[in-house]
Amino acid sequence: MTVKKIIFVVGATLALVTAANAADLPRRQPVYVQQQAPIGKMPIGKSPVGKAPIGKAPGPVVSRY
């Protein structure tokens, strides 16, 4: 019975080591082709980042009847 357990543990260890080794193998990756950026077309200053009144309380809520 103990020989059977030892063979089972050795087999499981070998399978684990084989799977870990296969996960570390390098694979060829497709080459990313970067397109030429259009010159002078960057929207600098056009985004809404920094435009909100952060830290300021909103105006008073006034109900009109």
ZAMIKOL-787714 format. One record per residue: residue number from 1; residue in three letters; x, y, z of N, C-alpha, C, O, CB in turn. Coordinates in steps of 0.001 Angstrom, whole numbers. Atoms other than C-alpha are relative to their C-alpha. Glycine has a CB too. Example, Ala and Ser with C-alpha at 12.3 -4.5 7.8 and 13.67 -1.06 7.14 Angstrom:
! residues 2
+-----+------+---------+---------+---------+---------+---------+---------+---------+---------+---------+---------+---------+---------+---------+---------+---------+
! pos ! code !     n_u !     n_v !     n_w !    ca_u !    ca_v !    ca_w !     c_u !     c_v !     c_w !     o_u !     o_v !     o_w !    cb_u !    cb_v !    cb_w !
+-----+------+---------+---------+---------+---------+---------+---------+---------+---------+---------+---------+---------+---------+---------+---------+---------+
!   1 !  Ala !     890 !   -1190 !       0 !   12300 !   -4500 !    7800 !     900 !    1200 !       0 !    1936 !    1181 !     665 !    -992 !      27 !    1246 !
!   2 !  Ser !    -820 !   -1190 !     -60 !   13670 !   -1060 !    7140 !    -770 !    1090 !     730 !    -261 !    2198 !     899 !     414 !     462 !   -1415 !
+-----+------+---------+---------+---------+---------+---------+---------+---------+---------+---------+---------+---------+---------+---------+---------+---------+
***
This chain:
! residues 65
+-----+------+---------+---------+---------+---------+---------+---------+---------+---------+---------+---------+---------+---------+---------+---------+---------+
! pos ! code !     n_u !     n_v !     n_w !    ca_u !    ca_v !    ca_w !     c_u !     c_v !     c_w !     o_u !     o_v !     o_w !    cb_u !    cb_v !    cb_w !
+-----+------+---------+---------+---------+---------+---------+---------+---------+---------+---------+---------+---------+---------+---------+---------+---------+
!   1 !  Met !     810 !   -1190 !       0 !       0 !       0 !       0 !     858 !    1261 !       0 !     497 !    2242 !    -650 !    -924 !      -5 !    1190 !
!   2 !  Thr !    -842 !   -1195 !     -59 !    2813 !    2454 !     763 !     695 !     243 !   -1335 !     927 !    1394 !   -1706 !    1040 !    -132 !    1120 !
!   3 !  Val !    -640 !    -170 !    1306 !    4482 !    1808 !   -2602 !    -980 !     668 !    -959 !    -592 !    1505 !   -1775 !     480 !   -1370 !    -569 !
!   4 !  Lys !    1026 !    -602 !     852 !    1231 !    2710 !   -4310 !    -145 !    1499 !     304 !    -292 !    2306 !    -614 !   -1355 !    -722 !     197 !
!   5 !  Lys !      85 !   -1413 !    -377 !    1043 !    5992 !   -2342 !    1218 !     771 !    -502 !    1087 !    1893 !    -991 !    -123 !     143 !    1527 !
!   6 !  Ile !   -1231 !    -661 !     442 !    4666 !    6829 !   -3167 !     -38 !     222 !   -1508 !     337 !    1294 !   -1984 !    1244 !    -835 !     391 !
!   7 !  Ile !      84 !    -143 !    1453 !    4103 !    6206 !   -6874 !   -1020 !    1085 !    -369 !    -801 !    1851 !   -1307 !    -382 !   -1351 !    -658 !
!   8 !  Phe !    1019 !   -1011 !     255 !     968 !    8362 !   -6770 !     546 !    1407 !     275 !     324 !    2322 !    -518 !   -1243 !    -268 !     863 !
!   9 !  Val !    -568 !   -1301 !    -359 !    2791 !   11244 !   -5019 !    1072 !     417 !   -1002 !    1136 !    1582 !   -1395 !     590 !     -42 !    1419 !
!  10 !  Val !   -1041 !    -312 !     982 !    5745 !   11025 !   -7418 !    -635 !     388 !   -1338 !    -169 !    1319 !   -1996 !     955 !   -1207 !    -186 !
!  11 !  Gly !     689 !    -331 !    1253 !    3384 !   11052 !  -10406 !    -655 !    1371 !      48 !    -584 !    2131 !    -917 !   -1047 !   -1052 !    -315 !
!  12 !  Ala !     631 !   -1305 !    -141 !    1455 !   14048 !   -9089 !    1043 !    1120 !       9 !     831 !    2183 !    -575 !    -837 !      47 !    1281 !
!  13 !  Thr !   -1070 !    -989 !     -28 !    4691 !   15906 !   -8388 !     586 !     209 !   -1389 !     861 !    1341 !   -1785 !    1095 !    -426 !     975 !
!  14 !  Leu !    -526 !     -99 !    1360 !    5993 !   15139 !  -11869 !    -970 !     762 !    -901 !    -544 !    1571 !   -1726 !     272 !   -1401 !    -575 !
!  15 !  Ala !     996 !    -722 !     795 !    2735 !   16373 !  -13413 !       4 !    1485 !     344 !    -108 !    2323 !    -551 !   -1399 !    -591 !     225 !
!  16 !  Leu !     -26 !   -1394 !    -421 !    2891 !   19589 !  -11372 !    1233 !     719 !    -535 !    1145 !    1848 !   -1019 !     -41 !      93 !    1519 !
!  17 !  Val !   -1241 !    -600 !     496 !    6513 !   20244 !  -12312 !     -60 !     173 !   -1516 !     410 !    1181 !   -2044 !    1218 !    -866 !     391 !
!  18 !  Thr !     114 !     -93 !    1455 !    5767 !   19540 !  -15981 !    -914 !    1154 !    -397 !    -596 !    1901 !   -1322 !    -527 !   -1320 !    -586 !
!  19 !  Ala !     924 !   -1093 !     309 !    2804 !   21942 !  -16005 !     629 !    1358 !     306 !     443 !    2310 !    -451 !   -1304 !    -166 !     790 !
!  20 !  Ala !    -649 !   -1264 !    -342 !    4822 !   24660 !  -14259 !    1094 !     339 !    -999 !    1282 !    1503 !   -1350 !     581 !     -60 !    1413 !
!  21 !  Asn !   -1054 !    -231 !     992 !    7686 !   24221 !  -16705 !    -608 !     428 !   -1328 !     -60 !    1303 !   -1998 !     858 !   -1267 !    -189 !
!  22 !  Ala !     641 !    -355 !    1265 !    5323 !   24408 !  -19692 !    -566 !    1415 !      61 !    -623 !    2097 !    -962 !   -1113 !   -1003 !    -341 !
!  23 !  Ala !     536 !   -1351 !    -128 !    3805 !   27622 !  -18334 !    1100 !    1044 !    -134 !     814 !    2184 !    -501 !    -716 !     164 !    1336 !
!  24 !  Asp !   -1112 !    -941 !      76 !    7258 !   29253 !  -18259 !     659 !      36 !   -1368 !    1560 !     846 !   -1587 !    1024 !    -343 !    1036 !
!  25 !  Leu !    -636 !       4 !    1317 !    8142 !   28446 !  -21858 !    -362 !    1276 !    -758 !   -1512 !    1715 !    -725 !    -425 !   -1250 !    -810 !
!  26 !  Pro !     312 !   -1211 !     768 !    8437 !   31523 !  -24059 !    -816 !    -341 !   -1238 !    -608 !   -1374 !   -1874 !    1291 !     733 !    -406 !
!  27 !  Arg !     825 !     182 !    1193 !    5869 !   31882 !  -26816 !     184 !    1199 !    -905 !     416 !    2312 !    -431 !   -1499 !    -189 !     370 !
!  28 !  Arg !     -99 !   -1108 !     944 !    6052 !   33971 !  -29947 !   -1264 !     840 !      94 !   -2376 !     312 !      76 !     216 !    -514 !   -1451 !
!  29 !  Gln !    1108 !    -928 !     -83 !    3858 !   37038 !  -29670 !    -116 !     746 !   -1323 !     895 !    1007 !   -1975 !     186 !     985 !    1182 !
!  30 !  Pro !     131 !    -771 !    1235 !    2391 !   38902 !  -32633 !     618 !    1379 !     172 !     562 !    1971 !    1250 !   -1477 !     125 !    -410 !
!  31 !  Val !    -658 !   -1299 !     -32 !    4244 !   42071 !  -33485 !   -1063 !    1079 !     -99 !   -1898 !    1062 !   -1004 !    1045 !     137 !   -1147 !
!  32 !  Tyr !     960 !   -1105 !     -20 !    2258 !   45188 !  -32633 !     495 !    1059 !    -964 !    1596 !    1587 !    -807 !    -181 !     588 !    1444 !
!  33 !  Val !    -352 !   -1020 !     972 !    2294 !   47575 !  -35564 !    -640 !    1306 !     434 !   -1863 !    1443 !     448 !    -453 !    -401 !   -1436 !
!  34 !  Gln !     493 !   -1273 !    -477 !    1999 !   51100 !  -34303 !    -164 !     942 !   -1185 !     745 !    1100 !   -2000 !     949 !     600 !    1061 !
!  35 !  Gln !     248 !    -919 !    1091 !     420 !   53582 !  -36663 !     672 !    1334 !     288 !     908 !    1693 !    1441 !   -1506 !     188 !    -223 !
!  36 !  Gln !    -616 !   -1311 !    -149 !    2008 !   56943 !  -37282 !   -1009 !     966 !     617 !   -2142 !    1075 !     149 !     508 !     531 !   -1366 !
!  37 !  Ala !     887 !    -948 !    -670 !     525 !   59545 !  -34959 !    -172 !    1237 !    -875 !     791 !    1735 !   -1458 !     556 !     388 !    1397 !
!  38 !  Pro !     181 !   -1218 !     797 !   -1056 !   62486 !  -36715 !     663 !    1190 !     692 !     494 !    1390 !    1895 !   -1504 !     283 !    -230 !
!  39 !  Ile !    -740 !   -1128 !    -551 !    1081 !   65573 !  -36221 !    -947 !    1193 !     161 !   -1672 !    1539 !    -772 !    1209 !     369 !    -911 !
!  40 !  Gly !     785 !   -1193 !    -235 !    -646 !   68575 !  -34666 !   -1466 !    -261 !     260 !   -2275 !     660 !     154 !     130 !     902 !   -1145 !
!  41 !  Lys !    1408 !     320 !    -208 !   -3885 !   66785 !  -33865 !    -305 !    -419 !    1433 !   -1398 !    -915 !    1703 !    -419 !   -1094 !    -944 !
!  42 !  Met !     240 !     413 !   -1372 !   -3505 !   66137 !  -30150 !    -973 !     961 !     669 !    -788 !    2175 !     588 !    1321 !     -70 !     787 !
!  43 !  Pro !     985 !    -870 !    -649 !   -6501 !   67448 !  -28170 !     471 !     465 !    1374 !    -161 !     151 !    2382 !   -1335 !    -723 !     131 !
!  44 !  Ile !    -550 !    -451 !   -1276 !   -4393 !   69098 !  -25472 !    -881 !    1123 !     538 !   -1144 !    2098 !    -166 !    1482 !     478 !    -157 !
!  45 !  Gly !     829 !   -1000 !    -628 !   -6556 !   71088 !  -23075 !   -1470 !    -122 !    -345 !   -2261 !     733 !      52 !     480 !    1338 !    -372 !
!  46 !  Lys !    1393 !     149 !     403 !   -9807 !   69791 !  -24543 !    -767 !    -967 !     902 !   -1991 !   -1053 !     800 !     -72 !    -474 !   -1435 !
!  47 !  Ser !     683 !     984 !    -832 !  -10577 !   67124 !  -21946 !    -606 !     691 !    1223 !    -138 !    1758 !    1620 !     975 !   -1125 !     433 !
!  48 !  Pro !     631 !    -625 !   -1161 !  -12846 !   67848 !  -18961 !     745 !    -225 !    1309 !     201 !      59 !    2376 !   -1391 !    -509 !     141 !
!  49 !  Val !    -745 !     247 !   -1226 !  -10124 !   66873 !  -16478 !     414 !    1338 !     601 !    1023 !    2164 !     -79 !    1244 !    -899 !    -269 !
!  50 !  Gly !    -373 !   -1222 !    -693 !   -9658 !   69643 !  -13941 !    -969 !    1146 !    -220 !    -693 !    2260 !     225 !    1354 !     417 !    -425 !
!  51 !  Lys !     958 !   -1076 !     271 !  -12682 !   71644 !  -15084 !   -1095 !      84 !    1056 !   -1771 !    1107 !    1162 !    -627 !    -198 !   -1364 !
!  52 !  Ala !    1078 !      20 !    -988 !  -15037 !   70646 !  -12258 !     411 !     799 !    1239 !    1594 !     845 !    1575 !    -359 !   -1459 !     388 !
!  53 !  Pro !    -330 !    -755 !   -1219 !  -15243 !   72820 !   -9126 !     164 !    -933 !    1193 !    -722 !   -1015 !    2043 !   -1090 !    1045 !     300 !
!  54 !  Ile !    -236 !     967 !   -1067 !  -13741 !   70232 !   -6798 !     366 !     758 !    1271 !    1227 !    1638 !    1251 !    1123 !   -1013 !    -392 !
!  55 !  Gly !    -289 !    -634 !   -1269 !  -13730 !   71285 !   -3176 !    -901 !    1184 !     294 !    -867 !    1717 !    1403 !    1418 !     436 !      29 !
!  56 !  Lys !     911 !   -1124 !    -215 !  -16336 !   74011 !   -3615 !   -1407 !    -548 !     219 !   -1822 !   -1508 !    -430 !      31 !     995 !   -1208 !
!  57 !  Ala !    1362 !     440 !    -294 !  -19810 !   73634 !   -2201 !    -916 !     398 !   -1153 !    -734 !    1459 !   -1749 !    -505 !     606 !    1340 !
!  58 !  Pro !     934 !    -398 !    1062 !  -22631 !   73598 !   -4730 !    -845 !    1188 !     454 !    -946 !    1486 !    1644 !    -913 !   -1187 !    -397 !
!  59 !  Gly !     825 !   -1165 !    -311 !  -24896 !   76608 !   -4934 !   -1212 !    -381 !     820 !   -1556 !   -1559 !     912 !    -440 !     693 !   -1273 !
!  60 !  Pro !    1172 !     295 !    -834 !  -27934 !   76919 !   -2680 !   -1152 !    -520 !    -852 !   -1361 !     -81 !   -1983 !    -442 !    1255 !     777 !
!  61 !  Val !    1163 !     545 !     701 !  -30988 !   74914 !   -3665 !   -1181 !     901 !     296 !   -1603 !    1027 !    1446 !    -296 !   -1479 !     428 !
!  62 !  Val !    1119 !    -915 !    -156 !  -33817 !   77351 !   -4239 !   -1171 !    -569 !    -755 !   -1074 !    -856 !   -1948 !     349 !    1426 !    -499 !
!  63 !  Ser !    1185 !     501 !     678 !  -37295 !   76115 !   -4967 !    -857 !    1181 !    -419 !   -1046 !    2127 !     346 !    -799 !    -971 !     907 !
!  64 !  Arg !     848 !   -1062 !     517 !  -39508 !   78299 !   -7101 !   -1424 !    -512 !    -106 !   -1668 !   -1598 !    -631 !     509 !     503 !   -1371 !
!  65 !  Tyr !    1414 !     406 !      50 !  -43270 !   78161 !   -6763 !    -719 !     739 !   -1076 !   -1917 !     533 !   -1271 !    -690 !     237 !    1332 !
+-----+------+---------+---------+---------+---------+---------+---------+---------+---------+---------+---------+---------+---------+---------+---------+---------+
***
